[in-house]
Amino acid sequence: MTTTAVLPRRTTSLSARLTVALIPLVILPLVAMGVAAYLRAQQLVRHQATTELSGVVAAQNKILQSWAHAREELVAGTAQSAGVVGPTRNLLITPGAFASRSELFNALRSLQATGGDVRFTVVMVVRASDQQVLVASDQSIEGHIADAVRRGRLPLDRVATTPVYDDRLFAPGGLAIVTSAPIRARGDEVDAYLIGVNRSQHVKRLLDAMQALWGERAASGQRPGRTYLAVAPDLVATVPEYLFATEPEVLTRVSHPVFRLGPEHGQGFAEYVSLGDLPVVGAYEWAADQGIGVVLEVPQDEVYAGLTSLTPFFVILLQVTILAVVFLVPLATRRSLRPLTTLTGVVENLARGQFEQRVPIERADEVGRLAQSFNFMAGELATMYRSLEERVAERTRQIRTASEVARDAALIRDVDALLDQVVHLISDRFGYYHVGIFLVEGDDAVLRAASSEGGRRMLERGHRLAVGKVGIVGYATGTGKPRIALDVGADAVHFANPDLPHTRSEVALPLRLGERILGALDVQSTEPNAFEESDVVVLQTMADQLATALENARLVDSLSRQSADRQRVIEVTARLAQQTSYDQMLLQVTGEICHAFGFPRALLGLVEGDAIVIRSAADQFDPSPPDLGMVLPIGQGLLGKAIAHNEIVQEREAGRFGEAATTIAVPLVAPGRTIGALAVSREMTSPDDVELLRLLAVPLAAALENARLAEESQRSLHELDSLYRQQAAEAWQQILRARSTTANEVTFQPGAAPVGDEPSLAAPIEVRGEIIGALDVLGRAGAQLDREDEVILEAVAEELASALEQARLMEEIRRRAVQLQAAADVSRETTSQLDSATLLSRAVHLLHDRFGYDHVAVYRLDWNTSTAIVEAAAGKGAEALLAEGHQVPVGSASVIGYVTQSGNAYAASAEGDDPYFSVTPFLPDAKSELGLPLMIGDQVFGAIVIRHGQPNAFSRDDITVLEVLADQIAVGVQNARLFEATLRRAQREQKVIEITSKLRTSSGIDGILRTAVREMRQAMGARQAQIWLNAPAVGADGNGDRGDGREAP
């Protein structure tokens, strides 16, 4: 039920009497106050105007003095600097010293202007002995005589600023302000003067700045005025009225009061007639030591114009005041009779939740005391309500912040970005002075992220604390327990950090993951007792979420780094495999490794005889690495131990320049032997570096061995040149035997003899000293062949031999070029593929298409069944071979069986009784067969089989080229398989991380169980997944009761 208060009736006579009594009592004092205020205002306006002018003039004089003082400091400092004193001394001794003059000129130019700030119009050094300009920033005045110096117009024994007018050198026809300082280049005596001159635009800008100060005051309501710079005895400079003028307006021979008043009083104001015949009020301030004064003039009409306008203003103000009193007094009377109504309204508003409502306290009686008590009660209620709202808002903000930390932890994979996001989020949301995150690295807790300015300085210098020893952070990371210092001054463990001087309370919470301590979350406040138990609970929750996110980010980063390392291994080995020069490869290999994997130093040693020879070295800190060709014994040093024991060796040692580093040496194993070792150094190594080198060693050894074989092949070509003549003869014999005899008169087989009585001539066809045939000519019956015919015949035979040999060589070159180009294409294709199936298919087709072999197949070994199974094939019978899934037992009496068991290449032919040659139903007309092992190190994992329709189709050169290609294919297959395995591992671990993340975000035991079985079933593609929470009780039949199980829906 609502109760309405009934107010007592007001009496008209009481209200009227109160109004009539109060109005005269208020109006009469107001009228008296108005008249007094008008009289006082007249005095204040005059005083205010003069005070304002004096203040502005003082500020303008400060601008002038600051301007002069700044240039005096520059000139004085430069006059004492080595860049001026030294060159000046040299020029005084040796006037023609060009270097000293250039150095002094540059110093003057730097003094004149720096970074676009032009401080002087011209700067010069004047010799004291003859007042001649030695060097100036304006070279056109060098050698001139400084008249102002000669006539003593400048105080030359000290640093000073002096105005100069109409000086031939300093200010021809104008005003200049000269700043001078003595130069003592050869002792205590003054040898020269450093003089800086400002004139024209520079002086106008100074006057503009002084006038602008008054302009700012005028813009805020003051009257217009004009600023003058007075220079004794009779010169006045001011800003010209012309808007685009570039020089000040200078008046000479002026009779101005400031020249009389300034030296006498220093500062003050006066009323006088200006230079423009206008009555003004002028304020001045005089600098006696410089002979300069600042004058500000304002027209008197403008200064005292406000006095005449005050009369109507005060009349209107008085009238308005009387009307207000007539209106307000009755209103106040009525309001004094309604306090209870007002109190009732406030109570009703308070009941509706408007706690800011208060009762106006207008009386000192019982009603006033009641209103005062009520207001106190309402304030207490409002305080209590706001406190409750703030506590609820604080808890809501804490929960929201924890949720955002968890969300960011699940989304951000970069550790540094995550830590920076978390510290700023906590600092911004909770308003803490400093939030930092320390991560444990060895025996220290290292600061990795901070939100405050002091924290960022700590980050820059790598701030770290000893775990378990220094400060609250050391305690938290050492014990795994939170530590709170509500008053850091009284806490014995607290570490006082000079970068955080305002800390009054601090809490450190460990970042725990199981039993491991990853680091600590450090929070500091400028308020004592800033942390409550609830704050610690929320912050510890965020610290636990952050620890989980750090571990997840570390796992993802590790997987990404491993994948990137494997990709770089593939790229490096591919680039090395493309090198055709063995020496060039040796020079580049260590540099490639350092550049690709970030190792500061790398060293490559190869086994040559019974010793190790350094063949390649790179050191980014030392442009002169160890001498190439250095010989080291096997079994000593890291390289020697790695080669002797055929295993990876590492140790911590001092570098060449005293720095500590860890060196890892890995042996390089080619098929059947260790060819050398690779050593790399890094300040801090990890197991990933060892795994990376283990992965790199196999393809690197293969690439080096392949390059060496290619180099040896080139040398073999020179050795084979001695056999070329015999080979050429045999080649031509085979060509001639292969050709059939024709019945015309142009071609004869070897040994063919003419018939009849025709005359004949014969000339041998000789190639490289070997006779490969003869050119016979039969004459007509009865004719004779003379010596001239014989000469012609011999010449034709010689040219014929040359042409035939060139044709044969061109045919051989073409065949070899096609073969080498095909080998290069095969090598490039196999090293650029990362899918093993695609790589093998592409390889067999390239061998078949480019080399022209009838049949090419690749077999992989299945050691479980000891068989070689066809993987890819091209050519005749390839489809049938793949359709059948052809298998050959390892070690069987076949080329494939021999190659897969022995690891050696083997060529078989149908000619002779070769035990390993057999006719295959897939290519029954094959007459030659070649088997090449696919190996990594000493391990055979497959073979390449090539068949041809001609017997003895594979020469030694063909086999060598094909062996190199087989090694390249083996490396490519191994790289592809490693890449596929790494990719599968990364995908598997990523799936585990995703499942773990979903489990951690699930709420309640039932939610976690349901999430676990659902995610496992989806990840593994299973029909059903279950989780058992208790151990099964084994019964008599051997079957256990599984208890309470959870099954995926």
ZIPE-V527071 format. One record per residue. N is the residue number from 1. RES is the residue in one small letter. PSI is psi in radians with two decimals (none if undefined). Layout:
N & RES & PSI
N & RES & PSI
//
This chain:
1 & m & 2.39
2 & t & 2.25
3 & t & 2.21
4 & t & 2.17
5 & a & 2.40
6 & v & 2.03
7 & l & 2.56
8 & p & 2.63
9 & r & 2.46
10 & r & 2.53
11 & t & 2.23
12 & t & -0.72
13 & s & -0.69
14 & l & -0.75
15 & s & -0.75
16 & a & -0.76
17 & r & -0.73
18 & l & -0.69
19 & t & -0.81
20 & v & -0.61
21 & a & -0.60
22 & l & -0.60
23 & i & -0.87
24 & p & -0.62
25 & l & -0.46
26 & v & -0.69
27 & i & -0.77
28 & l & -0.82
29 & p & -0.55
30 & l & -0.71
31 & v & -0.76
32 & a & -0.72
33 & m & -0.61
34 & g & -0.77
35 & v & -0.78
36 & a & -0.68
37 & a & -0.64
38 & y & -0.78
39 & l & -0.71
40 & r & -0.56
41 & a & -0.60
42 & q & -0.76
43 & q & -0.70
44 & l & -0.66
45 & v & -0.78
46 & r & -0.81
47 & h & -0.70
48 & q & -0.69
49 & a & -0.82
50 & t & -0.65
51 & t & -0.72
52 & e & -0.77
53 & l & -0.73
54 & s & -0.70
55 & g & -0.70
56 & v & -0.73
57 & v & -0.70
58 & a & -0.71
59 & a & -0.67
60 & q & -0.69
61 & n & -0.61
62 & k & -0.72
63 & i & -0.79
64 & l & -0.82
65 & q & -0.67
66 & s & -0.73
67 & w & -0.81
68 & a & -0.74
69 & h & -0.70
70 & a & -0.71
71 & r & -0.55
72 & e & -0.72
73 & e & -0.75
74 & l & -0.82
75 & v & -0.74
76 & a & -0.78
77 & g & -0.70
78 & t & -0.64
79 & a & -0.44
80 & q & -0.09
81 & s & 2.70
82 & a & -0.50
83 & g & -0.27
84 & v & -0.75
85 & v & -0.83
86 & g & -0.96
87 & p & -0.64
88 & t & -0.76
89 & r & -0.76
90 & n & -0.69
91 & l & -0.60
92 & l & -0.60
93 & i & -0.84
94 & t & 1.61
95 & p & -0.47
96 & g & 0.25
97 & a & 1.83
98 & f & -0.77
99 & a & -0.74
100 & s & -0.70
101 & r & -0.73
102 & s & -0.72
103 & e & -0.76
104 & l & -0.67
105 & f & -0.76
106 & n & -0.68
107 & a & -0.71
108 & l & -0.68
109 & r & -0.69
110 & s & -0.66
111 & l & -0.67
112 & q & -0.74
113 & a & 2.44
114 & t & 2.16
115 & g & 0.62
116 & g & -0.09
117 & d & 1.84
118 & v & 1.98
119 & r & -0.43
120 & f & 2.64
121 & t & -0.76
122 & v & 2.56
123 & v & 2.43
124 & m & 2.78
125 & v & 2.11
126 & v & 2.23
127 & r & 2.36
128 & a & -0.51
129 & s & -0.73
130 & d & 0.17
131 & q & 0.56
132 & q & 2.49
133 & v & 1.99
134 & l & -1.00
135 & v & 2.46
136 & a & 2.68
137 & s & -0.42
138 & d & 1.78
139 & q & -0.26
140 & s & -0.33
141 & i & 0.02
142 & e & 2.38
143 & g & -0.20
144 & h & 2.79
145 & i & 2.30
146 & a & 1.74
147 & d & -0.68
148 & a & -0.60
149 & v & -0.75
150 & r & -0.66
151 & r & -0.01
152 & g & 0.45
153 & r & -0.19
154 & l & 2.40
155 & p & 1.75
156 & l & -0.08
157 & d & 0.02
158 & r & 3.03
159 & v & 2.24
160 & a & 2.77
161 & t & 2.19
162 & t & 2.30
163 & p & 2.44
164 & v & 2.34
165 & y & 2.39
166 & d & 0.84
167 & d & 2.37
168 & r & -0.59
169 & l & -0.75
170 & f & -0.77
171 & a & 1.28
172 & p & 1.98
173 & g & 0.22
174 & g & -2.97
175 & l & 2.38
176 & a & 2.56
177 & i & 2.04
178 & v & 2.26
179 & t & 2.18
180 & s & 2.68
181 & a & 2.48
182 & p & 2.61
183 & i & 2.11
184 & r & 1.59
185 & a & -0.43
186 & r & 0.62
187 & g & -2.61
188 & d & -0.28
189 & e & 2.60
190 & v & 2.11
191 & d & -0.49
192 & a & 3.03
193 & y & 2.37
194 & l & 2.09
195 & i & 2.24
196 & g & 2.24
197 & v & 2.31
198 & n & 2.21
199 & r & 3.06
200 & s & -2.03
201 & q & -0.66
202 & h & -0.74
203 & v & -0.67
204 & k & -0.69
205 & r & -0.62
206 & l & -0.82
207 & l & -0.64
208 & d & -0.74
209 & a & -0.70
210 & m & -0.72
211 & q & -0.60
212 & a & -0.53
213 & l & -0.79
214 & w & -0.59
215 & g & -0.63
216 & e & -0.71
217 & r & -0.69
218 & a & -0.62
219 & a & -0.41
220 & s & 0.22
221 & g & -0.13
222 & q & 2.99
223 & r & 2.84
224 & p & 2.65
225 & g & 3.05
226 & r & 2.39
227 & t & 2.40
228 & y & 2.59
229 & l & 1.91
230 & a & 2.23
231 & v & 2.09
232 & a & 2.48
233 & p & -0.31
234 & d & 0.60
235 & l & 2.39
236 & v & 2.31
237 & a & 2.45
238 & t & 3.00
239 & v & 2.20
240 & p & 2.65
241 & e & -0.38
242 & y & 2.17
243 & l & -0.68
244 & f & 0.35
245 & a & 2.52
246 & t & -0.13
247 & e & 2.69
248 & p & 2.75
249 & e & 2.11
250 & v & 2.20
251 & l & 2.32
252 & t & 2.83
253 & r & 0.82
254 & v & 2.38
255 & s & 1.74
256 & h & 2.47
257 & p & -0.46
258 & v & -0.48
259 & f & -0.37
260 & r & -0.75
261 & l & -0.60
262 & g & -0.99
263 & p & -0.44
264 & e & -0.78
265 & h & -0.32
266 & g & -0.93
267 & q & 2.78
268 & g & -2.86
269 & f & 2.82
270 & a & 2.77
271 & e & 2.23
272 & y & 3.13
273 & v & 2.24
274 & s & 3.11
275 & l & -0.40
276 & g & 0.35
277 & d & 0.71
278 & l & 2.24
279 & p & 2.23
280 & v & 2.85
281 & v & 2.10
282 & g & 2.34
283 & a & 2.49
284 & y & 2.77
285 & e & 2.23
286 & w & 2.38
287 & a & 1.76
288 & a & -0.64
289 & d & -0.39
290 & q & -0.28
291 & g & 0.54
292 & i & 2.47
293 & g & 2.68
294 & v & 2.27
295 & v & 2.36
296 & l & 2.13
297 & e & 2.35
298 & v & 2.35
299 & p & 2.44
300 & q & -0.59
301 & d & -0.66
302 & e & -0.62
303 & v & -0.81
304 & y & 0.19
305 & a & -0.51
306 & g & -0.42
307 & l & -0.73
308 & t & -0.43
309 & s & -0.12
310 & l & -0.53
311 & t & -1.01
312 & p & -0.54
313 & f & -0.81
314 & f & -0.62
315 & v & -0.82
316 & i & -0.70
317 & l & -0.72
318 & l & -0.75
319 & q & -0.79
320 & v & -0.67
321 & t & -0.76
322 & i & -0.77
323 & l & -0.69
324 & a & -0.70
325 & v & -0.76
326 & v & -0.59
327 & f & -0.69
328 & l & -0.57
329 & v & -0.85
330 & p & -0.66
331 & l & -0.72
332 & a & -0.63
333 & t & -0.81
334 & r & -0.67
335 & r & -0.54
336 & s & -0.34
337 & l & 0.07
338 & r & 0.67
339 & p & -0.61
340 & l & -0.63
341 & t & -0.75
342 & t & -0.74
343 & l & -0.69
344 & t & -0.77
345 & g & -0.68
346 & v & -0.71
347 & v & -0.73
348 & e & -0.74
349 & n & -0.66
350 & l & -0.67
351 & a & -0.46
352 & r & 0.11
353 & g & 0.12
354 & q & 1.38
355 & f & -0.18
356 & e & -0.14
357 & q & 2.38
358 & r & 2.66
359 & v & 2.18
360 & p & 2.27
361 & i & 1.77
362 & e & -0.08
363 & r & 2.75
364 & a & 0.16
365 & d & -2.80
366 & e & -0.68
367 & v & -0.68
368 & g & -0.74
369 & r & -0.63
370 & l & -0.75
371 & a & -0.67
372 & q & -0.78
373 & s & -0.71
374 & f & -0.74
375 & n & -0.67
376 & f & -0.77
377 & m & -0.75
378 & a & -0.66
379 & g & -0.74
380 & e & -0.76
381 & l & -0.74
382 & a & -0.71
383 & t & -0.78
384 & m & -0.73
385 & y & -0.76
386 & r & -0.64
387 & s & -0.75
388 & l & -0.75
389 & e & -0.72
390 & e & -0.70
391 & r & -0.73
392 & v & -0.75
393 & a & -0.67
394 & e & -0.80
395 & r & -0.67
396 & t & -0.74
397 & r & -0.68
398 & q & -0.79
399 & i & -0.71
400 & r & -0.71
401 & t & -0.75
402 & a & -0.69
403 & s & -0.71
404 & e & -0.64
405 & v & -0.76
406 & a & -0.70
407 & r & -0.79
408 & d & -0.65
409 & a & -0.56
410 & a & -0.41
411 & l & -0.66
412 & i & 2.13
413 & r & -0.36
414 & d & 2.15
415 & v & -0.84
416 & d & -0.74
417 & a & -0.70
418 & l & -0.82
419 & l & -0.75
420 & d & -0.70
421 & q & -0.72
422 & v & -0.82
423 & v & -0.67
424 & h & -0.60
425 & l & -0.81
426 & i & -0.76
427 & s & -0.76
428 & d & -0.74
429 & r & -0.65
430 & f & -0.15
431 & g & 0.55
432 & y & 2.66
433 & y & -0.72
434 & h & 2.34
435 & v & 2.20
436 & g & 2.68
437 & i & 2.17
438 & f & 2.43
439 & l & 2.43
440 & v & 2.19
441 & e & 1.76
442 & g & -2.17
443 & d & 0.11
444 & d & 2.67
445 & a & 2.02
446 & v & 2.28
447 & l & 2.16
448 & r & -0.33
449 & a & 2.54
450 & a & 2.64
451 & s & -0.31
452 & s & 2.92
453 & e & -0.77
454 & g & -0.66
455 & g & -0.66
456 & r & -0.61
457 & r & -0.67
458 & m & -0.67
459 & l & -0.73
460 & e & -0.59
461 & r & 0.20
462 & g & 0.87
463 & h & 2.34
464 & r & 2.65
465 & l & 2.54
466 & a & 2.28
467 & v & 2.23
468 & g & 0.07
469 & k & -0.78
470 & v & 2.09
471 & g & 3.12
472 & i & -0.64
473 & v & -0.76
474 & g & -0.68
475 & y & -0.80
476 & a & -0.74
477 & t & -0.42
478 & g & -0.66
479 & t & -0.34
480 & g & 0.31
481 & k & 2.59
482 & p & 2.67
483 & r & 2.27
484 & i & 2.32
485 & a & 1.70
486 & l & -0.42
487 & d & 1.76
488 & v & -0.47
489 & g & -0.47
490 & a & 0.00
491 & d & 2.21
492 & a & -0.43
493 & v & -0.42
494 & h & 2.40
495 & f & 2.03
496 & a & 2.00
497 & n & 2.12
498 & p & -0.35
499 & d & -0.27
500 & l & 1.22
501 & p & -0.31
502 & h & 0.15
503 & t & 2.27
504 & r & -0.44
505 & s & 2.65
506 & e & 2.57
507 & v & 2.38
508 & a & 2.24
509 & l & 2.32
510 & p & 2.54
511 & l & 1.74
512 & r & 2.52
513 & l & 1.63
514 & g & -2.17
515 & e & -0.08
516 & r & 2.45
517 & i & 1.95
518 & l & -0.44
519 & g & -2.62
520 & a & 2.58
521 & l & 2.03
522 & d & 2.14
523 & v & 2.28
524 & q & 2.57
525 & s & 2.68
526 & t & -0.11
527 & e & 2.38
528 & p & 2.66
529 & n & 0.73
530 & a & -0.25
531 & f & 2.23
532 & e & 3.04
533 & e & -0.67
534 & s & -0.63
535 & d & -0.72
536 & v & -0.69
537 & v & -0.80
538 & v & -0.77
539 & l & -0.64
540 & q & -0.63
541 & t & -0.80
542 & m & -0.62
543 & a & -0.71
544 & d & -0.73
545 & q & -0.69
546 & l & -0.68
547 & a & -0.76
548 & t & -0.73
549 & a & -0.66
550 & l & -0.73
551 & e & -0.75
552 & n & -0.76
553 & a & -0.65
554 & r & -0.73
555 & l & -0.79
556 & v & -0.73
557 & d & -0.68
558 & s & -0.76
559 & l & -0.76
560 & s & -0.72
561 & r & -0.70
562 & q & -0.75
563 & s & -0.73
564 & a & -0.69
565 & d & -0.74
566 & r & -0.66
567 & q & -0.70
568 & r & -0.60
569 & v & -0.79
570 & i & -0.75
571 & e & -0.76
572 & v & -0.82
573 & t & -0.57
574 & a & -0.74
575 & r & -0.69
576 & l & -0.64
577 & a & -0.41
578 & q & -0.17
579 & q & 2.32
580 & t & -0.27
581 & s & 2.16
582 & y & -0.77
583 & d & -0.72
584 & q & -0.69
585 & m & -0.75
586 & l & -0.65
587 & l & -0.57
588 & q & -0.28
589 & v & -0.81
590 & t & -0.64
591 & g & -0.72
592 & e & -0.75
593 & i & -0.78
594 & c & -0.75
595 & h & -0.70
596 & a & -0.64
597 & f & 0.04
598 & g & 0.40
599 & f & 2.29
600 & p & -0.58
601 & r & 2.57
602 & a & 2.56
603 & l & 2.34
604 & l & 2.16
605 & g & 2.40
606 & l & 2.52
607 & v & 2.13
608 & e & 1.81
609 & g & -2.18
610 & d & 0.33
611 & a & 3.00
612 & i & 2.31
613 & v & 2.23
614 & i & 2.07
615 & r & -0.25
616 & s & 2.48
617 & a & 2.56
618 & a & 2.42
619 & d & 1.96
620 & q & -0.31
621 & f & -0.29
622 & d & 1.88
623 & p & -0.18
624 & s & 1.42
625 & p & 3.02
626 & p & 2.61
627 & d & 2.26
628 & l & 2.50
629 & g & -0.02
630 & m & 2.39
631 & v & 2.26
632 & l & 2.51
633 & p & 2.55
634 & i & 2.36
635 & g & -0.16
636 & q & 2.53
637 & g & 2.99
638 & l & -0.81
639 & l & -0.78
640 & g & -0.72
641 & k & -0.71
642 & a & -0.71
643 & i & -0.75
644 & a & -0.73
645 & h & -0.08
646 & n & 0.83
647 & e & 2.87
648 & i & 2.36
649 & v & 2.43
650 & q & 2.64
651 & e & 2.75
652 & r & 2.25
653 & e & 2.89
654 & a & 2.41
655 & g & -3.06
656 & r & -0.39
657 & f & 0.36
658 & g & -0.14
659 & e & 2.54
660 & a & 2.42
661 & a & 2.76
662 & t & 2.26
663 & t & 2.33
664 & i & 2.28
665 & a & 2.28
666 & v & 2.33
667 & p & 2.59
668 & l & 1.98
669 & v & 2.08
670 & a & 2.97
671 & p & 1.95
672 & g & -0.16
673 & r & 2.80
674 & t & 2.08
675 & i & -0.24
676 & g & -2.79
677 & a & 2.63
678 & l & 2.28
679 & a & 2.34
680 & v & 2.68
681 & s & 2.53
682 & r & 2.62
683 & e & -0.79
684 & m & 2.16
685 & t & 2.90
686 & s & 2.92
687 & p & -0.47
688 & d & -0.62
689 & d & -0.71
690 & v & -0.78
691 & e & -0.66
692 & l & -0.78
693 & l & -0.63
694 & r & -0.68
695 & l & -0.63
696 & l & -0.50
697 & a & -0.70
698 & v & -0.98
699 & p & -0.52
700 & l & -0.75
701 & a & -0.74
702 & a & -0.74
703 & a & -0.74
704 & l & -0.75
705 & e & -0.69
706 & n & -0.75
707 & a & -0.68
708 & r & -0.75
709 & l & -0.69
710 & a & -0.68
711 & e & -0.74
712 & e & -0.58
713 & s & -0.69
714 & q & -0.71
715 & r & -0.62
716 & s & -0.51
717 & l & -0.67
718 & h & -0.64
719 & e & -0.57
720 & l & -0.24
721 & d & -0.55
722 & s & -0.40
723 & l & 0.00
724 & y & -0.67
725 & r & -0.82
726 & q & -0.72
727 & q & -0.67
728 & a & -0.74
729 & a & -0.79
730 & e & -0.65
731 & a & -0.71
732 & w & -0.56
733 & q & -0.74
734 & q & -0.68
735 & i & -0.75
736 & l & -0.64
737 & r & -0.51
738 & a & -0.34
739 & r & 2.55
740 & s & 2.62
741 & t & 2.38
742 & t & 2.87
743 & a & 0.11
744 & n & -3.07
745 & e & 0.18
746 & v & -0.71
747 & t & 2.35
748 & f & 2.59
749 & q & 2.79
750 & p & 2.38
751 & g & -0.05
752 & a & 2.30
753 & a & 2.50
754 & p & 2.74
755 & v & 2.80
756 & g & -2.90
757 & d & 0.43
758 & e & 2.49
759 & p & 2.63
760 & s & 2.71
761 & l & 2.55
762 & a & 2.40
763 & a & 2.30
764 & p & 2.57
765 & i & 1.88
766 & e & 2.26
767 & v & 2.04
768 & r & 0.73
769 & g & -0.11
770 & e & 2.30
771 & i & 2.06
772 & i & -0.04
773 & g & -2.91
774 & a & 2.68
775 & l & 1.92
776 & d & 2.44
777 & v & 2.21
778 & l & 2.20
779 & g & 3.02
780 & r & 2.68
781 & a & 2.29
782 & g & -0.14
783 & a & 2.79
784 & q & 2.54
785 & l & 2.11
786 & d & -3.01
787 & r & -0.61
788 & e & -0.70
789 & d & -0.64
790 & e & -0.71
791 & v & -0.75
792 & i & -0.73
793 & l & -0.75
794 & e & -0.70
795 & a & -0.74
796 & v & -0.69
797 & a & -0.71
798 & e & -0.78
799 & e & -0.63
800 & l & -0.74
801 & a & -0.76
802 & s & -0.76
803 & a & -0.73
804 & l & -0.74
805 & e & -0.70
806 & q & -0.71
807 & a & -0.74
808 & r & -0.74
809 & l & -0.69
810 & m & -0.69
811 & e & -0.71
812 & e & -0.73
813 & i & -0.74
814 & r & -0.74
815 & r & -0.73
816 & r & -0.69
817 & a & -0.76
818 & v & -0.71
819 & q & -0.79
820 & l & -0.68
821 & q & -0.70
822 & a & -0.71
823 & a & -0.72
824 & a & -0.71
825 & d & -0.73
826 & v & -0.80
827 & s & -0.77
828 & r & -0.73
829 & e & -0.73
830 & t & -0.50
831 & t & -0.15
832 & s & -0.07
833 & q & 2.44
834 & l & 0.01
835 & d & 2.12
836 & s & -0.71
837 & a & -0.80
838 & t & -0.70
839 & l & -0.85
840 & l & -0.74
841 & s & -0.75
842 & r & -0.66
843 & a & -0.84
844 & v & -0.63
845 & h & -0.64
846 & l & -0.75
847 & l & -0.72
848 & h & -0.81
849 & d & -0.75
850 & r & -0.63
851 & f & -0.21
852 & g & 0.42
853 & y & 2.64
854 & d & -0.59
855 & h & 2.30
856 & v & 2.30
857 & a & 2.64
858 & v & 2.26
859 & y & 2.46
860 & r & 2.63
861 & l & 2.35
862 & d & 1.75
863 & w & -0.29
864 & n & -0.62
865 & t & -0.02
866 & s & 0.81
867 & t & 2.71
868 & a & 2.15
869 & i & 2.32
870 & v & 2.35
871 & e & -0.66
872 & a & 2.62
873 & a & 2.73
874 & a & 2.61
875 & g & -2.82
876 & k & 2.35
877 & g & 0.10
878 & a & -0.72
879 & e & -0.77
880 & a & -0.67
881 & l & -0.78
882 & l & -0.66
883 & a & -0.68
884 & e & -0.35
885 & g & 0.90
886 & h & 2.35
887 & q & 2.51
888 & v & 2.22
889 & p & 2.45
890 & v & 2.27
891 & g & 0.05
892 & s & 2.91
893 & a & 1.16
894 & s & 2.89
895 & v & -0.76
896 & i & -0.76
897 & g & -0.73
898 & y & -0.79
899 & v & -0.78
900 & t & -0.43
901 & q & -0.74
902 & s & -0.44
903 & g & 0.27
904 & n & 2.62
905 & a & 2.65
906 & y & 2.33
907 & a & 2.24
908 & a & 2.63
909 & s & 2.69
910 & a & -0.40
911 & e & 2.33
912 & g & -3.07
913 & d & 1.13
914 & d & 2.13
915 & p & -0.33
916 & y & -0.06
917 & f & 2.31
918 & s & 2.55
919 & v & 2.21
920 & t & 2.45
921 & p & -0.34
922 & f & -0.39
923 & l & 1.33
924 & p & -0.39
925 & d & 0.20
926 & a & 2.38
927 & k & -0.24
928 & s & 2.59
929 & e & 2.35
930 & l & 2.28
931 & g & 2.31
932 & l & 2.23
933 & p & 2.56
934 & l & 1.99
935 & m & 2.61
936 & i & 1.94
937 & g & -2.23
938 & d & 0.06
939 & q & 2.14
940 & v & 2.18
941 & f & 0.08
942 & g & -3.04
943 & a & 2.67
944 & i & 2.28
945 & v & 2.24
946 & i & 2.30
947 & r & 2.58
948 & h & 2.66
949 & g & -0.10
950 & q & 2.54
951 & p & 2.62
952 & n & 0.79
953 & a & -0.23
954 & f & 1.99
955 & s & 3.01
956 & r & -0.65
957 & d & -0.72
958 & d & -0.74
959 & i & -0.70
960 & t & -0.80
961 & v & -0.75
962 & l & -0.57
963 & e & -0.73
964 & v & -0.76
965 & l & -0.66
966 & a & -0.73
967 & d & -0.73
968 & q & -0.75
969 & i & -0.69
970 & a & -0.78
971 & v & -0.75
972 & g & -0.72
973 & v & -0.76
974 & q & -0.75
975 & n & -0.75
976 & a & -0.75
977 & r & -0.69
978 & l & -0.73
979 & f & -0.75
980 & e & -0.72
981 & a & -0.73
982 & t & -0.73
983 & l & -0.77
984 & r & -0.71
985 & r & -0.76
986 & a & -0.72
987 & q & -0.69
988 & r & -0.80
989 & e & -0.59
990 & q & -0.69
991 & k & -0.72
992 & v & -0.75
993 & i & -0.75
994 & e & -0.75
995 & i & -0.76
996 & t & -0.73
997 & s & -0.74
998 & k & -0.63
999 & l & -0.72
1000 & r & -0.44
1001 & t & -0.09
1002 & s & 2.62
1003 & s & 2.33
1004 & g & 2.79
1005 & i & -0.78
1006 & d & -0.70
1007 & g & -0.71
1008 & i & -0.74
1009 & l & -0.78
1010 & r & -0.74
1011 & t & -0.72
1012 & a & -0.88
1013 & v & -0.61
1014 & r & -0.80
1015 & e & -0.67
1016 & m & -0.71
1017 & r & -0.73
1018 & q & -0.70
1019 & a & -0.66
1020 & m & -0.04
1021 & g & 0.51
1022 & a & 2.72
1023 & r & -0.56
1024 & q & 2.57
1025 & a & 2.47
1026 & q & 2.69
1027 & i & 2.26
1028 & w & 2.25
1029 & l & -0.22
1030 & n & 2.71
1031 & a & 2.45
1032 & p & 2.48
1033 & a & 2.01
1034 & v & 2.19
1035 & g & -3.01
1036 & a & -0.53
1037 & d & 0.11
1038 & g & -0.12
1039 & n & 2.42
1040 & g & 2.63
1041 & d & 2.07
1042 & r & -0.05
1043 & g & -2.62
1044 & d & 1.85
1045 & g & 2.67
1046 & r & 2.23
1047 & e & 2.47
1048 & a & 2.43
1049 & p & none
//
